[in-house]
Amino acid sequence: MMGFVMISIIGSSQETCDNLQPTDNQLDLEVSDAELRTDQDFSCNFNARICPIVFSDDNQDGIRDSGDATLEGITVTLSDPSETTIYYTIETDGGENTCFEPLADGQSYLVRVTTPPTPFLTTGSETATYTIDSGSGIQTPLFGYSNGEIDLNVPSSLTFPSQATSSIDQTASVTLSYVEVIDTRVGSPGFSVTATVDNFESIASNTIPIADAFTSTPQSINVISGQTSGLTPGSQKTVTSISDPFTVMEASSGNGTGTYQIDDVFDLIVPAFTPADTYNSVITFTVI
């Protein structure tokens, strides 16, 4: 003879296990009479636990996005809020399966990442505090880290001095002050700042070509902070086309973490009989 027991687990504000199961999710169980016991408690009895997740926050937005990888081998501790007593020490497994349990009802706990993968935390704090009760369920503190970044700053505009129309070629010169690199990457792989320049065009469709006429002469590097070794300014170069890049400054592999500034002197040969006009160009800088 068979007996049937149906157990419905439905998340709602009235359930004693609120927030432990998804809403509108029902589980039907069937057991035999021989398995029925009067001392079985079919109420929700999920143990509260804390499952920290350490992830690589590549875009540094402080949010765990779908493409952010979880990190393994990161040591995380669970202690009392004053960190007087360490209850558990675990290492993350690269998934979401590393948890602190069992936890005491009514107890407050502090979670700390003790071996951060980099100095650059994106989620605000390397600790999280929880007070556990019967409805706490699974807590998942998130700790996001970045490997740092490299930023490039250049002036928004630059103006050559005016030139009078002439029967001979003339050279116009201007100093770009300054190109700045801020590199916060851990164990900097080095960097290279290069640029390309377009022909100078006017609204009236007059052109000053830059091929064999535009020269870049980088000056000395000003180290605002960081390392001084492995840094070199680019060499003087006259470009041959709009796709011919010139180098502004470089840092060799293993160097470059810091803030650096460099001026660059630009010379432009203005051909004889160039029509009087206002000419504009675009210089595109890249750091890799």
Helices and strands as residue ranges (DSSP letters): G 33-35, E 49-50, E 53-56, E 72-79, E 86-93, E 108-113, E 120-121, E 127-131, E 138-139, E 142-146, E 150-153, E 170-183, E 191-197, E 200-202, E 207-208, E 214-226, E 231-233, E 237-238, E 246-251, E 258-270, E 279-280, E 283-287
